[in-house]
Amino acid sequence: MIQVQELLVGLGSCGIAAGARQVYDTLIRELKDRGMKIPVIPTGCIGACHREPLLEVRLKDGSRFLYGDLDIGKVKEVVTGHLVEGSPLNEYLVPEKYDYLARQKKIVLANSGVINPESIDDYIKAEGYTALRKVIGTMRPDEVIEELKISGLRGRGGAGFPTGLKWGFTSSASGVKKYLVCNADEGDPGAFMDRSLLEGDPHAVIEGMVIGAYAIGADEGYIYVRAEYPLAIKRLGIAISQAEERGFIGEHILGSDFFFNIHIKEGAGAFVCGEETALMASIEGKRGMPRIRPPFPAESGLWAAPTNINNVETLGNVPPIIRMGGGEYARIGTEKSKGTKVFALAGKIKRGGMVEVPMGISLREVIFDIGGGIKGDKKFKAVQLGGPSGGCIPERLLDVQVDYDSLTATGAIMGSGGMVVMDESTCMVDIARYFLSFTQTESCGKCTFCRVGTKRMLEILERITQGQGRMEDIDELQELAVNIKISSLCGLGQTAPNPVLTTLSYFREEYEEHIKNKRCPALHCKALIRYRVNPEVCTGCTLCVKACPVQAVQGVRKKPHIIDQELCIKCGLCFEACRFSAIEITTGE
Amino acid sequence: MDRFNTLLKKWKGQRGNVIPLLQETQRFFGYLPEQAMQEVARVVEKSPAEIYGVATFYAQFRFEPSGRHMIKVCHGTACHVSGADSLDTALKMELGIGPGETTQDGMFTLEKVACLGCCSLAPVVMIEQEVHGRLTGDKLKKTLRKIKD
């Protein structure tokens, strides 16, 4: 009989979407039916999102087994085969788990996927709230700020401003009432680090907030979370009330004279609210439009009181920094970028998921060693960093190291941590168009260049992807890009042209192919491609005929089919349906 | 209506109450009826124009009733490169509606959203509160047919 310590099921949003809830329920029922008393811990994101739903079996001798791609049937087999009969089911194990982890360094995500995020006791067992005890028991606020400065921690929301310095500004601002705000309005498409951290280890973020509030002298805090993250909101709510019960939040925290309360504010769907002044306007109940700085929030922020705003991951770094000491933390990373960074790996990558790596690692290591390279047999084309504010980095720059300054030098940015990998089937002009259409919709409309300029850029990009582009469009895009960057008030407008500028500098030939030869080399842009049936490969199975929504694919059983180009809307459903690769896509004809 | 009035009372006089109040109003009615927005304006002591200005700024607020099932098609970067557009085509075929529209029988409303944060399962669609991942046009159609039955 094997001795099982505990079982962990990843119940983050991704896991639940993949069916982890059913796996969890089945597991509980199976154990109960057999009278087995093994603790089952619902955890947050385990990180290997590409293999969700995940179950980790931990034995008392310390060995661990990670099962992936589970369903109700497979989990029953695991219970019988492994837990009862004692032999692991190799065919369902995730073999790469330990390569996947070997290059990573988990500081912020140390507890995610390990503890039960809805249990404060689990967090306390994992050294939770010891940093807060240390701070309140033995440190003055200025010593806390000094420790943060020594650690070299920089804002993880994207801009990379030194956190200790920021805290120092709010601390020295005059005012009796001060606020601390946690920015959890994770709006970049392709980014889900903050969601995972909030779902997997909400207490770490709360502890970071309380320490920050003590350091700057704030007595009230807000967490501004996207409404699209219902599970994160729920777990934060649970964590806050648990922390209140235990005296980590509220009045006389840990017996001191320090008071601090936290409120959750649900966002209402506006990307620009990730910008700090817009976020504050939104908390105050106004339209979330940015305003001119100065005055900076440190002097005059929420309801005109000195306010400090930090990103979720930044705050999650605070308790470990206090526990290990700023000096120790500063040993990780590069000269100017200390510590680790969490990335959300997604797109055309084999092993997508949450990764935490030391600063200074190369992009190539993250994508190929940790992420396992490109899905299928396709070729790597680019990696997109920083969402709509970032850029696309080509193959030849993949050895660039992950730190704020090196990534900025490529024209992309570190950003909040979204890393979307693209292969040869991704059209770079279309990606530029995609991001512009995003920023265009999300522009709040305050600055003319951002409001109208992005619209004009979008029109040009649409024209090019539709095969109506002109060579002078490229110059016009560049001119507009520069003007939007210099004439916009906030980060949204200042960075909106980045996806266009980086694709223009690294993939200019794709733009030129679209314009001069009316070709889309990635075979993506609908106006420039045609679907046709290769009569030599077609078996006449009629699957594509059935799949076509507009009856453009015609033919009878056992005879090669044909596609009526007049009727075809290029939706690609026939291509998806064909099992013999008989449907070909051509361009430039 | 009494319950709506209780809700209004609960938020009266609180700082920064406009957005939470509008969110609760929408949860209550399923959208923001004009009459309700005027009530909100009265309670928070602002002009109806100001309240309408706030409501229209945020993507979450709707001004028309929605269908019984809300379908949100994710158009985040990962979903975009993994074929979110073909899901739109499949939905158009199956339900005959595009983003922002509601089926005539009031069963489904379609919305396009920026990112649901389930990028490693791309492309994804959220129906009610449930996220469906690794979709193809065909799988999505089957899911919808299950709901219809």
Interface residues (C-beta under 8 A of the other chain):
Chain A: S13 C14 I16 A17 A18 C49 H50 E52 E186 G187 D188 P189 G190 A191 F192 R195 A227 E228 Y229 P230 K265 E266 G267 A268 G269 A270 F271 S282 I283 E284 G285 K286 R287 G288 M289 W303 A344 L345 A346 G347 K348 G352 G353 Q384 G387 G418 V420 M422 T426 I431 Y434 F435 F438 E442 C444 A547 P549 I569 C571 G572 L573 E576 A577
Chain B: R15 G16 N17 V18 I19 P20 L22 Q23 V44 G53 V54 F57 Y58 A59 Q60 F61 H75 G76 T77 A78 H80 V81 S82 G83 S86 T89 A90 K92 M93 V113 A114 C115 L116 G117 C118 C119 S120 L121 A122 V124 Q129 E130 V131 H132 G133 R134 T136 G137 D138
